[in-house]
């Protein structure tokens, strides 16, 4: 037996390593028939003994061959399994100690992902260029750099963290073909739609490709009677709303200038209108998504309500391109309000301003938006000089009201009464559309004023958190105190009507560690108050280490399970949202490791 197994082992290269499983299986059946039935039959009684001896010899030889083949197949299969074990574990996500029946996936159960080597990458790039042509695939230095970094993101890439190729598809079908090629060669993919995100979402950490959706910028269909619109991912929200004016409709989410629908869906954005209209999750009916292997799905149809199946639409909103790439979206629309107005009120302290907001929310005053700009922010706006007026350099609330003429008047009166009870020293409201634009202008230029203040000597770190509205006054006051005590320049801007606010911190190489400590304490403070590490910017790379503190390890393991189900090769926007690589150790901004340890 051992002799024959040894012979089988020597045959592995011929049978096992070639994975020639079907052929040996057929040979095995033939051998079994041979072993059970004599090869020669004759009626000559004189040769009976000789025939019996021949039959026995045939049986013995057949069983010897059967053992050799079976051993070869078994050992070859075992070695093939050993060789491919890493791939099989990734594909099936076997959880240590639990097996395939587990509902979650721990980081320790995963192997380090394997991505395309230089040879495979070159083949993939050649196929992509052949597929798309020279106008839709670029490896020019300028294109690479434009997609590698920006002046406003909070996490800047290392010198080697950049894409090797930028591709510009024009259709869902082209995106699918791109994904199929990348999936075949294990080439990492980063989606790019506008590039206005702030937490390092579009950094290519694994040296793969970037898919820029700029050619997919069409408004495909407006269903004005149904109050919805179908768009491609590179449509800008400002351009969409300009187009929708002819139908007296608009799309409420309004993040920063230049944001595109694909990026807005990816980060789960909101904006100044969120206090009244909610976030983008409330305004997306359906998405068309290309999955990691090129499969195209549509998450649902167009009715305003549906209880059919899982809510896959919301699964992809806020997933930051880690589960699939959105190539089309059906968005809900709102009717343009009959009247709008803007009011501005100033306060001696941040807590006075935020206390006024809390009371406005509690008393149900129907404001369309309420924004906080602290006094340092107002100084920046005046210094930049891009607005038509000089502003009092105090903590300031900007209100937006909408509705019928009478309801707007009532809202303004209620807001004025409440702000006065919280020491407001200045309250002015717009009497016409031009004054509305003038008063709201300061809010629009807030970020750019901070960037102008930074100049070439400083970098602006933009971050956000959100807390329950009842904790807003405390956290904003503590954050302002922390900035002042740390002797670092920072401004506070907030969509405070829903408890979300931003901090713009200016730093250079000399005080970067101080800036990191300030942001770290801000995030920890928000989580301690039952808030979130990000209200609308998303996780990206910077806040991955805080996600487990906010949600707990089993919730993260559940997210990891979903990621492995949809992207088992881990090629979609690697190193964003959650850690999928056990060889990477996440650290918080204060240098502490997150509770997820290296495998």
N, C-alpha and C positions, 0 to 999 in steps of 0.2 A: 504493500500500500504506500509506504513512505517513498519507496523508489519511484512509483508512478506519480505521486504528488510532486516529487522533485523534478521528474520529467515535465510535468505540467508547468511548474514554475519557469523552467527554461523556455517554455513556449509562450510566455506572457507577451513578449514583444510582438509575436506574430498574431496572437489572438486577443489577449486581454487589453493591451495598450491601444490596439486599433478599435477597441469597443465593438468587436465583431460578435455581438451577442446573438443576433437572429440566426446566423449560419451555424454556430456550434449547437444551438438548440435543435435545429433540424437534424444535424448529424447525430445528436444524442438520441432522437426518436428512431432514426435508422438503426443505430447500434442496438437499441433495446429490442427492436424487431429481430435483428440478427441474432441477438443473444437468446431469444425465446423460440426460435424456429430454425431447424436444420437447413443448411444450404443445399445439400444434395439428398435426393431420395431415389431409391432403386428397389425393384422387386427381387433382385438377385440375392437369394438367401446366403450364398457363399460369401458375399461381401458385407453381410449385416454387421459383423463385429467391427470391420474396418470403418464402416459408415458411422457406427456409434462413436468410435474413437474420434473420427473427424468432427462429428457434431460437438463432442465435449471440448475438443481443441478450439473449435470456432467460438463456443460460448466463453471459454476462458479468455481468448484473445479479444472478444467483443467487450467483456467486462473490463479488461485492462485498458482498452481504448476509451471506454466510457469514463473510467476513473480519470484518465489523463485529460480528456476534454472537459469533464465537469470540474476537475481541479483547476485546469487552466482558466476556465471561465470564472470560477469562484474567486481564485487568487487575483486574476486580472481585474475583476470587478472590484475587489477589495482595495487593490492598489489605486485603481481609478478613483474610487471613493476617497481614499486618503489624499490623493492629489487635488481633488476638487472639493475637499471638505470645507475649506474656507468659503468657497462660493456657495456651497449648499447651505451653510449656516446663515450666510447673509440672505439668501433667497427665501429660506423658510423661517428665519428668525427664531431659532430654537432658544428658548429662555433657560438659562442654567437652573437646574433643580426643579423646573416646572414642566418643561416640554412644550409641545405644540399646542396644548390646551390652554396655555396661559393667556390672560386677557391683556397683559401689559408687557412691555419690553424694557428691561433695565439697560443702562449703558454698559454695564459689565458683561452682559450677555452677547454683546456685539463684537465682531472683529473690526480691526482698522479697515476702512474702505480702501479698495484698490482702484485707482484711476488709470487712464490711458498713459502708457509710456511714450517716449518721443516718437517711436516708430508708428504706434497706433494713432497717435495724435496727428502725425503727418498724413497718414492715409485718410483719416477723418476729414482733415482740412481740405485735402485734394477732392474728396467726394462732395463736400459742401460747396466748394468753388465751382465744381462742375455742375452741380444742381442749380445754383443760383446765378452764376455768371459774374463777371467782374464788377458790375454795378451794385451788386447786393452782398458782396463779401469783401471786407477790407482788413488788411493787416498793417496799414500805414501808421506811423508813429503818432501822428496827431489824433487819429481816430482811437487808437489804443489808449492814449493818455486821457482823452475826453471821457472815456467810459471807465476809467480807473479811479477817479477821485473828483472832488469838488471842493470849493472854498467853504461851504457851509456845513459839511457833514461833521459829526462829532467824533468819528473814528476814521483816521486816515490810514491808507494801506501801507504795508511794508514795500520796499523798493521792488521786490519780486512779485508782488501781488497785483497782477494785471492780466487782462485777457490776451490770448494769443491771436484771436480772430474775432471780428465784429461782423455779424450777419444781419441783413435787413429784409426779412420776409414781407410779402405783400398779401398773403392770404393764410387762412387757417390751415389749408392743405400744405402750403410750404412749411409752415411751422411744424406740422406733423412729420414731414419728410426730414426736416432738420433733426427733430427729436429721435427719429428712428436711427439715423446715422450716429448721433452722439450716444445713444443707448447701446448700439452695436459695439462701439469702440470704448465705451465708458468715459466719454469726454464730459467734464463738468460744464453746467449751463447756468448762466446768470441772466435773468430777464431785465430789460431796461426800458422804462416807459416814463419819459420826462426827466428823470434824474434829479428830482427835487427832494427826495427823501433825505433824512437827517441822521440816521443811526447806522450808516454803513451798509445799507441793504444791497447795493449793487457792486460791492467790492468782489472781485474775482479772486478768491483766496486759493483756488486750486489750479490756476493757470489753464483754464479751458476757454470756452467761447462766451461771448455776450450776444444775446438776441435783442436787438434794438427794434422796437415796433413802429418806428417813425413813419414807415410807408403804409401802416394800417391806421389811417386817421380819418375815416369816413363816418359820417352820420348816415346810417343805412336806411332807416325807416322811422318816421314819426307817426304814431297812432294817436292823433290828437283827441279823438273821442274816448279812447281808453286811458288817456293820460300816461302814455309810456313811449319810450324811444329805444331803438336798437342802434348801438354804436360799436365801433372798433376801439381797441385799447389806447391808441395815441390821440384820441380826441381830447382836447383841453376843455376843462369845465367852463372857462370863460367864453370860449368860442361856441360851445354848446348852448349856453344861455343866451348869447347874442342871437344865435340862429332861432332859438325857440320863442323869441319875442313876438314873431309874426303870428304865433299861435296863442299868445298871452299865457304862456307856460314857462316854467323854469325848473332847473334841477337844484335842490337846496344845498347839498354839501359844498362848502366853499373853503378849501384849504389854501395853501400859499399860491401865489401867482405862478403860472406855468405848469401846475400839476395836471397830469393826464389821467383819464379814467382807469386805465390798467394799473397804474401805480397807486391810485387812490383806493382801488379795490384791494390791492395787495397789502397795503398797510392798514386797512380798516380806518380810513381817515374820517375826519368830521369837519371842523371849521367854526367860524363865528356863528353860523345859523343853528348849531347843534342844540342850543338851549331850548329852542322852540320846535325845530324840525327833526331833531335826532341825528344820528351818524349815518354814514353811507350804508351800514347794514340795514337800515330802514328803507333804503331807496333802490336796492338791487333786487329785481324779480328773478333773474336767471342769468347764468353765465355759460358760455361755451368755453370748454377747457381742453387743452391738449396735455395728456398725461406723459409721464417720463418715457414711456416706450412708443409714443406717437399716437396712441389711442385718442380719438376725439369723442368727447361727451358733451351733452347739454343737460344742465342740472334740473330744469323743469320748464313748463310752458308759461304762457303769459297771463293767466288770470291773477287777479289781485290776491286771491287766497287759494291755497291748496294744502290738503293733508295727505297727499300721495307720496309715500316713501320717505326716505331720510331727507333731511334738509341739507343737501350737498351744497347748495348755493352759499350758505353761511360757513360751511367748512372751508371753502376757498377764500372767502373774504377775510383778510387779515393774516393769511398764511404766508405772505411775503414771497410767493413764487417757489415755495419749498414742496408743494404738493402737486402742482400743475400750473400751466401758463394760460391765463385768460386771453382769448383772442376775439371775444365778442361779449357784449353785455346788454341785457334788456333792463332799462332803468325806469323806475316810476318818476312821474313828474307832478309838480304842484301848480296850481293856478296862481298867476302873478297877483299879489295883493292889490286891492283897490287903491290903498294909500299907504305910504311909508313915511316915517320921520325918524330923526336922530336927535338925541339929547346928550349933553356932556355935563358931568358933575365932578367937582374936585373935593378932596378931603385932606385933613391935616395928617392922618396916619393911615397906614395900610389896613389896620384892623378896623378903622371906621368905615373904610370903603367896603371891605369884605363883609362886615356886619350888616351893612345896608343891603348887599346882595342877598344874604341869607334871609333877611326879612321880606324882601321882594319875592323871593321864591316861595317862602312859607305862606305868604298872603295871596299867592296865585295871580300876581300881576302878569299879564300875558305879554312879556317882552319877546321880540323875535331874536334879540341877541343882547348880551351884556358883557363887555370886555373891560378888563383892568389893565392899565398901564401905570406902573409906579413912577415916582418922581424922577428917578434916574433915567427911565425910558423917555420921559417928556423932555428932559434936558438934551438927550441925544437927538430927538426930533427937531428941537429948536436949532441945535448946532448944525444939523445937516441942511436945514433951510429949504426943504423940498415942499413944504406946505404953504398955503397962502396966508397963514396967520402965525403969530407967536403965541405959544400956549403957556398958561400958568404952570410953573414947574412944581406941581404937586401930584399926589396920588390921584389918578383920574379914572372915572368910569365912563365908558361910552355905551349908550343904549341905542338899540334899534327897535322901532315899533312898526307894526303893520296891521292892516285890517281896514274896516270902514273908517270914514272920516271921524265919526263920533267916537268909535272905540279907540282910535289912536289918541284923540284928545283926552279921553278918560285914562288911558294908560300913562300918558305923560303926566297928568295931574297926580296920579297915585305914586308914580316914581319920584316926582318932585317932593311930595309930602314925606315920603319915607326917607329919602336922602337928607332932607333938611333935619329930620330927627336924629340923624347920625353925623351932624356937624358939617354938612356940605356947605362950603362957602361960595360956590359958583355953580350955577345951573343955567344952561342955555339950551334951547331946542330949535331945530330947523323949522322955518316957516314955508319953505319951498324946496324943490328938488335940488337946485344949485346949492343951497345951504346944507342940505343933507350930504351931498358929495363933499363939500368943504369940511364939515365936521367929522365925517368918517375918514377923511383923507389921512389923518394922523395915525389911525389904526392900521391902514394899509401899508404905511412905510415903516412900521416898527422894526421888523427884522432888518431891513436894508439900512436903517439908521444905526442899528447896533453894529452891523458889518462895516459901515463907514467910520464909526468910532474906532473900531479895531485897526483900520488902516493896514499897512504892510507890516507893522511891528507886532501885531497881536492876531491871534486866531479866535474866532467866536465859536464857543461850544453851546449848541442849542439843545436843550433837553426838556422833557415834560413829564409830569405826573398828574394823577387825578385822585381825589378823595371824596368821600361823601360830603355833600354841601355843608353839613353841620360842622365839619372839621376844617372847612376852608379858611376861616379867619385865623385859626391857630397856626396852620402849616405855612400860610403865606407870611405871617408875621415872624415866625421862627426862621424862615428862609431869608427874609430881608435882614434880620439880625445876624444870621450866620455870614451872609455876604459882607456886611459891614465889619464884623469882628475879624473876619479872615483877611481883611485888607486886600480884597480883590474886587475888581469892578464887575458888576453884574446888574442886569435889569430883569424885571418881572413883567410878563405879559400873560394875561389869562382869559380863557373862555369861561369866566368864573360862574356863569349861570348854571353850569353843570359840574362844577368842582374841578375843572381842568385848567392848569396853568403851565406856562413855559418860563424857563430861566435861561437867559443869554449871558454866558460867562466869558469874559475876555481874558486870555492868558497868553503867555509866551513860554519859552523854554525854561526861564528862571522860576516861574510860579505854576507850571503845569501840575505839579503834584498837589499844590494847594487847591487848584480848580477841581482836580479829581476827588479830593476829600470833600469839597463842598457838594459836588454832584452825588457822591456816595451817601452823604448824610441826608440829602434831600430825598433820595429814593428810599432809603431805609425808614425815614420818617413817614413817608406816604404809606408804605406797607404796614408799619406799626399802627397807623390810623385806619386800617382796613381798606386802604386804597390800592392803587395799582402803580407799577413802575412806569407805565406809559398810558396816557389817555388816548393818544391819536398818532404819535410818531411811529409806533411799532417797536419791536425788539431789536431787529437787525443783529449786529454783533455786540454792541456795548452792553446791553441789558440781559443777555442770556444768563449770566451768573446770578441774577436777581429773581429769575422766573420761578425757581424752585422755592425760594423764600416766600414768594407770594402765593403760589398754588400748591406746594407740597410735592414730594417725590413721586407719589403714585399718579398724580395728574400728569406730571411730565412724562412718566413712563407710558401712560396711555397715549399721549401725543406722539411719543416715539414709535409706538405700535402702529398708529395711523400712518406716520411717515414711511415706515418699512413696508406697509401694505401697498402704498401708492408709488413709492420710489425706492425699491429694495436695493438698487445700486448706489443710492444716495448721490445722484448727479445733479439734482435740482437745487440751485442756490445753496451750495454747501456752506456749513458753518453759520447759518442764520437761524434764528428763533430758538432752537434747542440743539444741544451738543449730540452729534451722532457718531463721534470718533472717540473711542476710549483712550487713544494716545494723546488727546488734547485735554489739558486741565484748565477749566474756567476759573478766572479770578475776578473778584469784585474790584472796584476802582480803588479801594484802600489797600489792595494787595492780598487780601484774604482769599483763600480758595473757597469756591462755592461748596456746598455739601456733596456735590457729585465728584467722586474721586476718580483718579486715573485707574484704568483696569490693570 
